[in-house]
Amino acid sequence: MKPSAQCSARSAFTLLEMLAAMFGVFLVVSAATGFLLTAMQRQVAVLQATALEAQHEALAEIMNDSIKSAVDFQIYQDAPTSSTNGPLAPGNSFGDWLVCVSQSGTAVFHFDGAQIVYQQTANGGTVQKRVFSGVSRASSTPAQSGNSGSNTVPIFEVSNLGIVQAQWDVNTTVDQVPFNVFGVPLQMQ
């Protein structure tokens, strides 16, 4: 029986070998868990960025529709004076406020630091307000910055041909996405 006792003693693991194997498995599982957590965090950031971009695509569509259906519009550098009836007060060729009056009501778009505020007032007096966050002024080019005399590009601008342009950047956790909206108001079509 001695030979079989020697054989079983040789086939067993020592405590040191067992600890080394467990430590190796622990390292592999830890690394895999870290990679999985990083991938999940990245996926959450991408989903949040996609949702923010989708919101601003909806804003661009609303803005485009408001510009195209406007019977009167003005761009202001500062908050416009409210006018319940009659034409809008004279405005500027560029600024942070855009007011579009259509047959169904008034749409006001306002850049407020890091967001664009959209307020729709129907002819019946119903007011809807939405805030679109994550906004910054569009990156300027030398040709664009000549409009305001500074390095900032206005959010809203009207060309000599009457084309209304809105441009801004959306800053997501993943990237910076430029948005540009062009429209010709109803009175110019």
C-alpha positions as a Markdown table, in Angstrom:
| # | Residue | x | y | z |
|---|---|---|---|---|
| 1 | Met | 0.0 | 0.0 | 0.0 |
| 2 | Lys | 2.9 | 2.3 | 0.2 |
| 3 | Pro | 3.0 | 2.9 | -3.5 |
| 4 | Ser | -0.6 | 4.2 | -3.7 |
| 5 | Ala | 0.0 | 6.5 | -0.7 |
| 6 | Gln | 2.9 | 8.1 | -2.5 |
| 7 | Cys | 0.9 | 8.5 | -5.7 |
| 8 | Ser | -2.0 | 10.3 | -3.9 |
| 9 | Ala | 0.4 | 12.7 | -2.1 |
| 10 | Arg | 1.9 | 13.7 | -5.4 |
| 11 | Ser | -1.4 | 14.4 | -7.2 |
| 12 | Ala | -2.8 | 16.8 | -4.5 |
| 13 | Phe | -2.3 | 20.6 | -4.6 |
| 14 | Thr | -0.2 | 22.4 | -2.0 |
| 15 | Leu | -1.7 | 25.4 | -0.2 |
| 16 | Leu | 0.6 | 27.7 | -2.0 |
| 17 | Glu | -0.5 | 26.4 | -5.4 |
| 18 | Met | -4.1 | 26.7 | -4.4 |
| 19 | Leu | -3.7 | 30.3 | -3.3 |
| 20 | Ala | -1.8 | 31.2 | -6.5 |
| 21 | Ala | -4.6 | 29.7 | -8.6 |
| 22 | Met | -7.3 | 31.6 | -6.7 |
| 23 | Phe | -5.3 | 34.9 | -7.0 |
| 24 | Gly | -5.0 | 34.4 | -10.7 |
| 25 | Val | -8.8 | 33.8 | -11.1 |
| 26 | Phe | -9.4 | 36.8 | -8.9 |
| 27 | Leu | -7.3 | 39.0 | -11.2 |
| 28 | Val | -9.0 | 37.8 | -14.3 |
| 29 | Val | -12.5 | 38.3 | -12.9 |
| 30 | Ser | -11.5 | 41.8 | -11.6 |
| 31 | Ala | -10.2 | 42.8 | -15.0 |
| 32 | Ala | -13.3 | 41.5 | -16.7 |
| 33 | Thr | -15.6 | 43.3 | -14.3 |
| 34 | Gly | -13.7 | 46.6 | -14.8 |
| 35 | Phe | -13.9 | 46.3 | -18.5 |
| 36 | Leu | -17.6 | 45.5 | -18.3 |
| 37 | Leu | -18.3 | 48.5 | -16.0 |
| 38 | Thr | -16.4 | 50.8 | -18.3 |
| 39 | Ala | -18.3 | 49.5 | -21.3 |
| 40 | Met | -21.6 | 50.1 | -19.5 |
| 41 | Gln | -20.7 | 53.6 | -18.4 |
| 42 | Arg | -19.7 | 54.4 | -22.0 |
| 43 | Gln | -23.0 | 53.0 | -23.3 |
| 44 | Val | -25.0 | 55.2 | -20.8 |
| 45 | Ala | -23.0 | 58.3 | -22.0 |
| 46 | Val | -23.7 | 57.4 | -25.7 |
| 47 | Leu | -27.5 | 56.9 | -24.9 |
| 48 | Gln | -27.7 | 60.2 | -23.1 |
| 49 | Ala | -25.9 | 62.0 | -25.9 |
| 50 | Thr | -28.2 | 60.5 | -28.5 |
| 51 | Ala | -31.2 | 61.6 | -26.5 |
| 52 | Leu | -29.9 | 65.1 | -26.2 |
| 53 | Glu | -29.2 | 65.2 | -30.0 |
| 54 | Ala | -32.7 | 63.9 | -30.7 |
| 55 | Gln | -34.2 | 66.7 | -28.5 |
| 56 | His | -32.3 | 69.3 | -30.5 |
| 57 | Glu | -33.3 | 67.8 | -33.8 |
| 58 | Ala | -36.9 | 68.3 | -32.6 |
| 59 | Leu | -36.1 | 71.9 | -31.7 |
| 60 | Ala | -34.6 | 72.5 | -35.1 |
| 61 | Glu | -37.7 | 71.1 | -36.8 |
| 62 | Ile | -40.0 | 73.3 | -34.6 |
| 63 | Met | -37.8 | 76.3 | -35.4 |
| 64 | Asn | -37.8 | 75.6 | -39.1 |
| 65 | Asp | -41.6 | 75.2 | -39.1 |
| 66 | Ser | -42.1 | 78.4 | -37.1 |
| 67 | Ile | -39.8 | 80.4 | -39.5 |
| 68 | Lys | -41.5 | 79.1 | -42.6 |
| 69 | Ser | -45.0 | 79.8 | -41.4 |
| 70 | Ala | -44.2 | 83.2 | -39.9 |
| 71 | Val | -46.3 | 86.1 | -41.3 |
| 72 | Asp | -44.1 | 88.4 | -39.1 |
| 73 | Phe | -40.8 | 87.8 | -37.4 |
| 74 | Gln | -38.1 | 89.8 | -35.7 |
| 75 | Ile | -34.7 | 89.1 | -34.1 |
| 76 | Tyr | -33.7 | 90.9 | -31.0 |
| 77 | Gln | -30.5 | 91.2 | -29.0 |
| 78 | Asp | -32.3 | 91.7 | -25.8 |
| 79 | Ala | -35.7 | 90.6 | -24.5 |
| 80 | Pro | -38.4 | 92.1 | -26.8 |
| 81 | Thr | -41.1 | 94.3 | -25.5 |
| 82 | Ser | -44.4 | 92.3 | -25.4 |
| 83 | Ser | -46.9 | 93.3 | -28.0 |
| 84 | Thr | -50.3 | 91.8 | -27.7 |
| 85 | Asn | -51.7 | 93.1 | -31.0 |
| 86 | Gly | -50.2 | 94.8 | -34.0 |
| 87 | Pro | -46.8 | 94.3 | -35.6 |
| 88 | Leu | -43.7 | 93.4 | -33.8 |
| 89 | Ala | -41.3 | 96.2 | -32.7 |
| 90 | Pro | -38.3 | 96.7 | -35.0 |
| 91 | Gly | -35.5 | 94.3 | -34.3 |
| 92 | Asn | -31.9 | 93.6 | -35.3 |
| 93 | Ser | -30.2 | 91.5 | -38.0 |
| 94 | Phe | -28.8 | 89.2 | -35.3 |
| 95 | Gly | -29.3 | 88.4 | -31.6 |
| 96 | Asp | -30.3 | 85.9 | -29.0 |
| 97 | Trp | -34.1 | 86.2 | -29.4 |
| 98 | Leu | -36.3 | 85.1 | -32.3 |
| 99 | Val | -40.0 | 85.9 | -32.4 |
| 100 | Cys | -42.2 | 84.3 | -35.1 |
| 101 | Val | -45.8 | 85.3 | -35.4 |
| 102 | Ser | -48.0 | 83.0 | -37.5 |
| 103 | Gln | -51.7 | 82.6 | -37.9 |
| 104 | Ser | -51.9 | 80.0 | -35.1 |
| 105 | Gly | -49.9 | 82.1 | -32.5 |
| 106 | Thr | -46.5 | 83.3 | -31.5 |
| 107 | Ala | -43.3 | 81.3 | -31.1 |
| 108 | Val | -40.4 | 82.8 | -29.1 |
| 109 | Phe | -37.0 | 81.2 | -29.1 |
| 110 | His | -34.4 | 82.6 | -26.7 |
| 111 | Phe | -30.7 | 81.6 | -26.0 |
| 112 | Asp | -30.1 | 81.8 | -22.3 |
| 113 | Gly | -26.5 | 80.9 | -21.6 |
| 114 | Ala | -26.5 | 77.1 | -21.8 |
| 115 | Gln | -30.0 | 76.5 | -23.1 |
| 116 | Ile | -32.6 | 77.5 | -25.7 |
| 117 | Val | -36.0 | 78.3 | -24.3 |
| 118 | Tyr | -39.0 | 77.8 | -26.6 |
| 119 | Gln | -42.3 | 79.3 | -25.8 |
| 120 | Gln | -45.4 | 78.8 | -28.0 |
| 121 | Thr | -48.4 | 81.1 | -27.3 |
| 122 | Ala | -51.5 | 80.0 | -29.2 |
| 123 | Asn | -54.1 | 82.6 | -30.3 |
| 124 | Gly | -56.4 | 81.3 | -27.5 |
| 125 | Gly | -53.8 | 82.3 | -24.9 |
| 126 | Thr | -52.5 | 78.8 | -24.2 |
| 127 | Val | -48.8 | 78.9 | -23.4 |
| 128 | Gln | -46.4 | 75.9 | -23.8 |
| 129 | Lys | -42.8 | 76.3 | -22.7 |
| 130 | Arg | -39.9 | 73.9 | -23.3 |
| 131 | Val | -36.2 | 74.2 | -22.4 |
| 132 | Phe | -33.5 | 72.6 | -24.5 |
| 133 | Ser | -30.2 | 72.3 | -22.5 |
| 134 | Gly | -26.6 | 71.6 | -23.4 |
| 135 | Val | -26.3 | 74.5 | -25.8 |
| 136 | Ser | -23.4 | 76.8 | -26.6 |
| 137 | Arg | -22.8 | 79.4 | -29.2 |
| 138 | Ala | -21.6 | 78.0 | -32.5 |
| 139 | Ser | -17.9 | 78.0 | -33.2 |
| 140 | Ser | -17.0 | 81.2 | -35.0 |
| 141 | Thr | -15.2 | 81.6 | -38.3 |
| 142 | Pro | -13.6 | 84.9 | -39.3 |
| 143 | Ala | -16.4 | 85.5 | -41.8 |
| 144 | Gln | -19.1 | 84.9 | -39.3 |
| 145 | Ser | -17.6 | 86.9 | -36.4 |
| 146 | Gly | -17.6 | 90.1 | -38.6 |
| 147 | Asn | -21.4 | 90.4 | -38.0 |
| 148 | Ser | -21.2 | 91.4 | -34.3 |
| 149 | Gly | -17.7 | 92.7 | -34.1 |
| 150 | Ser | -16.7 | 90.0 | -31.6 |
| 151 | Asn | -15.6 | 86.4 | -31.8 |
| 152 | Thr | -19.0 | 85.1 | -30.8 |
| 153 | Val | -21.5 | 84.0 | -33.4 |
| 154 | Pro | -25.1 | 85.1 | -32.8 |
| 155 | Ile | -27.6 | 82.3 | -32.3 |
| 156 | Phe | -30.1 | 84.0 | -34.7 |
| 157 | Glu | -29.3 | 86.0 | -37.8 |
| 158 | Val | -31.2 | 87.2 | -40.9 |
| 159 | Ser | -29.3 | 87.7 | -44.2 |
| 160 | Asn | -29.8 | 90.6 | -46.6 |
| 161 | Leu | -32.0 | 88.2 | -48.7 |
| 162 | Gly | -34.4 | 87.6 | -45.7 |
| 163 | Ile | -33.2 | 84.1 | -44.9 |
| 164 | Val | -33.3 | 83.4 | -41.2 |
| 165 | Gln | -30.5 | 81.3 | -39.8 |
| 166 | Ala | -30.2 | 79.8 | -36.3 |
| 167 | Gln | -27.0 | 78.1 | -35.3 |
| 168 | Trp | -25.8 | 76.5 | -32.1 |
| 169 | Asp | -23.7 | 73.7 | -30.8 |
| 170 | Val | -24.9 | 70.9 | -28.5 |
| 171 | Asn | -22.3 | 69.8 | -26.0 |
| 172 | Thr | -22.9 | 66.1 | -25.1 |
| 173 | Thr | -20.7 | 63.9 | -22.9 |
| 174 | Val | -19.4 | 62.3 | -26.1 |
| 175 | Asp | -18.9 | 65.1 | -28.6 |
| 176 | Gln | -20.0 | 68.6 | -29.8 |
| 177 | Val | -22.7 | 68.6 | -32.4 |
| 178 | Pro | -23.4 | 71.7 | -34.6 |
| 179 | Phe | -27.0 | 72.6 | -35.5 |
| 180 | Asn | -28.0 | 74.9 | -38.3 |
| 181 | Val | -31.5 | 75.9 | -39.2 |
| 182 | Phe | -32.3 | 78.0 | -42.3 |
| 183 | Gly | -35.7 | 79.2 | -43.3 |
| 184 | Val | -37.5 | 81.7 | -45.4 |
| 185 | Pro | -40.5 | 83.3 | -43.7 |
| 186 | Leu | -43.8 | 83.2 | -45.4 |
| 187 | Gln | -43.7 | 86.9 | -46.3 |
| 188 | Met | -40.5 | 86.3 | -48.2 |
| 189 | Gln | -41.5 | 83.2 | -50.2 |
